[in-house]
Amino acid sequence: MPGYHALLGMHAFGLEECGDYLLAEARGRRAVELEPRDGWAWHAVAHVLEMQDRRGDGIAWLRADSEAWSRESFFCVHTWWHLALFHLDRGEVGEALALFDGPIHGARSKLALDLVDAASLLWRLHLMGIDVSSRWQTVADAWQPLAGAGSYAFNDAHAMMAFVGAGREASALEVFEAQERALARDDDNAGFTRDVGAPVARAIYAFGAGAYAETVRRLRGVREIAHRFGGSHAQRDVLDRTLLEAARRAGQLALARALEAERAALRPGSAVRPPRESSSRID
């Protein structure tokens, strides 16, 4: 049946988000066999490999035929982001930054879809103690026209990462003002913002200000309901990473150890901090 690959690829992603990794991988790989340019199916399998902490398999999967899933694809930046995550989880900071400087942000996309990935990757590096030099500035520049939009809480959180990373206080306050306006509306995003988006934005802002205990308090309050404002499990992992690092810096060591143990059970080899030999500054 024409287009059946697309059905399989979408089904694969749904299965993965529901935790059925075995069937999700099979469906996704079959979709790619039927249509090698089905970028969504490539992406769905990448999600499976991410959730199972199969970093080497993930790199091999996405590098096997990057031309197939990236050429003329509106969605390709996000899949390059997934490849960067696999490298980052192996402590390969240089590889992750090369992907950021190249296909993830090299073209200076203004699309929120792409800016979410750019901000999220830099924030993960920031949490690891990596100084990414001036990269924050170009990402913040691209987010600036959207700072006052307040149209989607998930985007607000990532705009806040960029503004905190770039040290743009006025822009961060614009996000808070936009969220206040969003809360006054009678739409889905008002609920997203109230339940998750506003606390997350405040938590990220607090982290940037060194108020780590406040970051912990706000993120612990939304951790179990964060799915309400969208994103995938892989995307929302940035919240758990932020919570863990904030707990460490706040001196809440019992919580930090509990979070580390939980993470180790799910992702035994995931690097939350860089290996000792890595430089803390990447120019």
N, C-alpha and C positions, 0 to 999 in steps of 0.2 A: 504494500500500500504506500503510495507516495506520501512522504512526510512522516512516516511511522517513526523514524529516528528521533524526530522532535518530541513526540509523545514519550518515547523511552527516556530521553535525556531529562525532560521535566519530571517524569516519574522518579528517576534516579535521584534527583535533588530532594524531592519530597521525602523519599525513603531515608536518605541520609540525615536530613534534619530530624526525622523521627527515630533515628538510632538503628535502623535496619541496614547496617553497613554492608553485609555480605550481598544482599539482593541489590542494594544501590550500586555497588561497584559493578556487578554483572550487567545491570541494565545500562549503566553509563558506557561501559566498554562496548557493549553490543551496538549502542547508538553510534559510537564513533566508527565501528566497523562498517555500518550501513552508510554513514555519511561522515567522512573524515574531517569535514569543516564544521561540524556541529559543535560550536564553541561552548554552548551550555552543557553539553554532555561531557566534554573535556573538563569543564569547571566542576561538574557534579562529582566526578571521580576524584578530582583534586581535593574536594571537601572530605570525601571518605578517608583519603590518605592522611589529611591533616588531623582529622578526629582520632584516627588510630595511631597517630604519632609515627607514621611510616615516612619519615623525611626523605630518606634515600630513594624510596619508591616514588615519592611525589616529584622529586627533581627529575628522575628518569622519565616519568610519565609526561611531564610538561615539556621537557627538552627533546623528547623523541621526535616531535614534529611541530615545533612552535609556529612554523609557517602556516600550517593548516588551521590552527585556532586563532591566530593573530591577524592574518592578512585581511584587510578591509573589514575588520570587525569592530563594531561599536563597543563591544564588551571586553576587548582584549586587555585594557589596562588592569581590570580587576583580576584577570587570570595571571598577568605578570606579577601582580601583588601577591597572589598565592605562591608563586615560585619564590618570591623574595622571603616570604614567611618560612618556607622550608629551609632556605639557606640560613635565615636568622636563628631558627631553632637549633641549627647545628653550630651556632656561634660563628658563622661565616659572614661577619659584618661587612667586609669589603664587597662580597658578592651582592648582598642586599642593597648596599649603597649604589653599586654600579647599575642595578636594575632601577633604582629610584631615579638616578641621573639620566637613565636612558628611557626605556619604554613606559615607565610609570609617570614620570613628571618632566621628562626632557622636552616634550612638546608644549609644556605650560598650558595644559587643558584648563578651560574655565568651567567644565561640566562638574556639577556637584558629585555625580557618580564617581568621577575620577579623583576629585579633591578629597573625598572621604578616604580613599585608599592612600593618597599621598600623606595626609595628616596622620592617619592611623599608623603607617609604617614609621614615620619620624617619631611619633609619640612612644612607640615600642622601644625604639633606639634610645630615646630620652630616658625612659624608665631603666634602661640598662646602664645608664651613666655615660652614654656615648654623646660627645659634643658633635653635632652634625653641621657645625659652622653656620653659614648663611642660608642654608636650605630652607629654614623656617620662613624666611622673609618672602620668598617667591610664592610659597604655599599660602601664606597669610594675605599676600597681595591678591591672589586669585579668589580667596574667600571674602575679601572685603565687600564687594558689591552685594553679597548675600547675607552679611552680618545682621541686617535688620529685617530679613524676610520673615522669620518665625513661622515658616510654612511646614516644617517637618522636624520634629524633635531630634531624630537620629542625626540629621545634618547639623543641627545646632551643636551637638556634643563634639563633633569633629571640627567644626569651625572654632570652637573654644580651644581645642587642642592646639590649633594653628596659632591662635592669637596669644595664648599663654606661652607657647614655644618661642614666638617672635617677640614677646614682651610688649604686646600692644594692649595696654590697659583700656583705652577708650573703645577699641573694637570689642573687647570682651564685655564691656558694659552695654554696648549696643545689642549683643546677643541676649543679655538678661532683660533688657527693655522689650525686645521683640518677643521673648517668651511671656512676659507679662501681658502683652497684647494678645498673644495666642491663647492664653488661659481664659481670656474674656470672651472668646468666640465659642460658638456652639457647633463644634465639629470634632472629628476623630482626633485631630492633632492636639486639641485641648486636653483630651484624656491622656494621649501619649506624653505630652509635656508635663502634666500634673503628676502622673504616676512615676515617670522615669526620667524624661528629658531634663526637667529643671533640676532635680537632685544631682544628676550626672554632671551637668554643666557646672553647677556649684562645686561639686567634688573636684573636678579638673582644675577649676580656678583656684580652689583652696590648695591643691597640690602645688601649683605654680607659686603660690604665696608662702609655701613652707608650712602651711597649717595641716600637717599630715593627719592629726587626730580627727579633724573635721572631715577630711577626705574619707577616712575609714568609716566614720559615723554615717555619712551620706550614702556611700556605696553599699555598706552592709544593709541599709534599709531597702535598697532596690534590687539587690543581687538576684533574688529568687523570682523577680517579676520583670527583669530587664527585657525579656522577649517581647513585652508589650509595645515597645517603641520600634521594633523592627530589627533588621539585620539578621545575619546568620549566627550560628554558634561560634564560628571562626571569627567573625567580626566582633562579636560581643566579648570575646576572650580578652580584649584590651581592657575591659573593666576589671576582670579578675586580676590581670597583671598590675593594674594601677592600685587595686586594693592591697595586694600582697606587698608591693613596694612601699606604699604608704604605711602599712602596719609595721614594716621593718624600721622605717625612718621615725615613726612615732614611738618606737620602743615597745610596741605591743607584741612582744616576742612569742607569747603563747599562741596568739592568733596567727602570727606569721608562720610559726611551725606547723600549725594545723592546715593552713592554706597550702604550704609547701608539700605536706604529706598528701593532701588531696590531689594536688597537681601531679606529684610524682606517680601516683597510682594510675592516673589517666594518661599522662604524657611523660614517661620515664626519662626520656632524653632531652626534653625541651629545655633550651637555654633561656632562662629569664635574665641572666646577667652574662656578659661576654666572658670568654675564656681569658685567663690571666695574661696571655701573651698579646692580646689585642690592645691596640692603642685606644685611649679614651677619646681621641679627637680624629675625626675623619674629614679631611679638607676636600 
